[in-house]
Amino acid sequence: MKPCPCCSGKAFAVCCAPYLDGKSTPRTVKQLMRSRYTAFALGGQGDYLLRTWHPRTAPAISAQALGQADTQWTGLEIIASQQRGDHGVVEFRASLIDAAGESAVHHETSTFLREGGRWLYLSG
């Protein structure tokens, strides 16, 4: 079994794959955060990233361009997550190797909004 890139400890097939394949929808902000990290890590998932990005804050970029795997993501650590009603927050650290081959950590607190029963990434 192939481990999920989101570092959940679960197999990819039962963790983030159903979300990326459109067979299931994340029920929590933590699940959405993990699946979006996985989409970035795998590359080629620009459609999913745009579909889970709130239209108000989504970038004016094509799915193909967004799905470019120009960064090597090497790990995800969820520091904290919180959901209240239709609002959610996830603080995380994502480890990466940039285009120059340098190791770095992206630390972000992301906000999410639930609309029509679906969680959407709002900002970070």
N, C-alpha and C positions, 0 to 999 in steps of 0.2 A: 504494500500500500504506500502510495506516494504521500508524504506529509504535506499538510497545507502550508503555503508560504507565509500565512499570517501568524505562525508560531503558536497556534492554539494547542498543539499536541494531538490534534485530530487528523484523520486522513483527509486529503483534499476533496475526495469524492463525496464525503458526508459533511464537510465544513463549508467552504466557500463556493465550490463548484456549482451546487444547485442555484445559487444566487446569480453567478456569472452566466449560467446557461438559461436563466429566466424561468427555471422550474419552481422556484420558491422566492419569496420576498423576505428580507431581513425583518425580524420582529422587534429588534432592539437596536439602539444606536451603536452599541458595541459590535453587534453582528455586521451592521452596515460599515462601520469603520474598518473592521477586519477584511471585509470583502472588497472594499475600495483599495486598501493597501495591496491585497492580492492582485487586483486588476492592474495596478501600477507595476507590481513586481513581475507579473507574467508578460506584460506588454500585449498589444493587440486587442485590448479590451476597452477602447475608447467609447464604443456604444454604451457599454455598461456604466462607465464613469459619467457620461453625459446624462444618461437616464436616471442616475441617482444624485445628480447635482440640481439644486433648486434653480429653476429658470431665472429667478431674479439675480442670481450671482454667478451663473454658469459662464465660462469664458466663451468668447466668440472665436471658436476654434473647431476644426473638423474632428470627427471621431477618429479618423485615421491619424491625424497629427497628435491628438491627445493620447492615443494608444502607442505612440513610439516609445520603445524601451531604451531610452538614452541614459538611464541611471540603473545601476545594479543595486537593488534593494536587498539587504542581507539580514534584516531582522526587525521585528515589531514588538514593542513593549507597551502594553496598556497600563497607564499609571492610575487613572481614575475615570469613572464614567458615571453619569447621572441622567435619569429621565424623570421628567415631571410633566404629566399631561402630554401635550404635543411638542414639547421642547426637550432637547437633549444636548449633553456636552460630553466629549471624550478628550481626555488629555493623554497624549502618547509620545513615544520616542521611536523614530524609525531610523535604523542604521542603514548606511548606504556607502557605495563607492562611486564617486563622481566621474565625469568624463576624463578628468586628468589622472584618475587612478588613486585619488586621495580618499581616505576614510572620513566619514562625517556622520553627524547625527542630526536629524530633523526633529525638533521638539515643537509640538503644536498643541493648542487647545482648540478643537473643532466644535462648531455648533451645528445642530441639526434641527429640522422642523418636520413634523409629520403632517402630511396633507393627503386627504383621500385614503387614509389608512397606510400610506407608504412613507417611510423615513427618507429624507433628502438631506444631503450635505448643503449647509448654508454658507459657512465661512470658517476660516482657520486663522 
